[in-house]
Amino acid sequence: MLYRFLTQPKRIPSKVFNYLDNTIARFTLQRSAQARYIPAIEQSFREVEAKSQAKFGGWSLSKSAIYTLCRHLLTKTTTPVLIELGSGQSTLFWDAFAKNANLPLRVITFEHNPRWAEHVKNLLTPQTQIEMVLLPLWQIQAQDKEQLFADRAHALEIWQAKQHTVPLAEYDNTRIPNAFYAVTPDCVPPAHSVDAIIVDGPNGSGRSLAYPLLFSALKAQSLVLIDDFDHYPFVPDLARLYPFKPLMERTHTPKHWVLLELQPTPRKEF
Ligand SMILES: C[S@@+](CC[C@H](N)C(=O)[O-])C[C@H]1O[C@@H](n2cnc3c(N)ncnc32)[C@H](O)[C@@H]1O
């Protein structure tokens, strides 16, 4: 309600609004059992902004999304394993946070752009626990995406058989359709080993391909953070394959994101 009131019609500038949103997320974390992580989170924000010379938000996840994900994730486990689709400021955050919170946080980051991957890698700490998986982009036709969603058990085979390689010149195209990292079975982490996934790459509409291709790696009640979730039907696509419960949604801030929790699949009665 408050968000709706303040943002209609532009009662306060977006910079102030982002600040308020981050403050509310921090305050909610402060009141939770995970409040002890706040100093490490804030130290990590400071370190990352200083070394990258870039702010959170914009291309990267917002601080409010990170506070909220940390609150839920660290309630579930103190040995988190994360998959991150799309690297950048957020990758540097996880790297710094693992060090500052002295947490055995494992992060597998998928990235398609070799120049960007190199830039991010150069800013990681020497003791980093980030595993950067640099893969080219593949693309499929809309009807092949449908087949992949309809036959999830064979999704990786269909993906490999139907793909064509995206030319490098298209790597920065933010509206590229149905493109995803060139994952093969050996790139998929072991089944039910991952606590959360951040869906923030690659560019365009293809992020939904993560669901049939990578979600076998997720634990039954994993967290799914989808940035810019309303740019394409990322949430309806997820609903086609997995039941989930919404935990938090931000649409009244300049940066839209949603945090979901997968739910156990109901057993089929025969
Ligand atoms: C939405 S960004 C991912 C951002 C990352 N998860 C973060 O929070 O910083 C998706 C892709 O855009 C590219 N990218 C990231 N930051 C960028 C920037 N500042 N300028 C241009 N491209 C960027 C990278 O190839 C990345 O995988």
The ligand as an ORCA input file, in Angstrom:
! r2SCAN-3c Opt
* xyz 0 1
  C      21.534     -8.397    -15.700
  S      23.200     -8.681    -15.993
  C      23.699     -9.695    -14.626
  C      24.036     -8.853    -13.467
  C      24.543     -9.530    -12.225
  N      23.750    -10.651    -11.778
  C      24.600     -8.470    -11.145
  O      23.731     -8.441    -10.254
  O      25.488     -7.636    -11.225
  C      23.126     -9.858    -17.318
  C      24.378     -9.847    -18.201
  O      24.653     -8.522    -18.612
  C      26.048     -8.330    -18.730
  N      26.392     -7.212    -17.823
  C      26.437     -7.226    -16.476
  N      26.697     -6.000    -15.986
  C      26.847     -5.205    -17.055
  C      27.147     -3.824    -17.190
  N      27.371     -3.038    -16.146
  N      27.196     -3.324    -18.444
  C      26.992     -4.114    -19.504
  N      26.714     -5.451    -19.449
  C      26.640     -5.978    -18.228
  C      26.726     -9.646    -18.337
  O      27.045    -10.378    -19.499
  C      25.635    -10.322    -17.521
  O      25.725    -11.713    -17.545
*
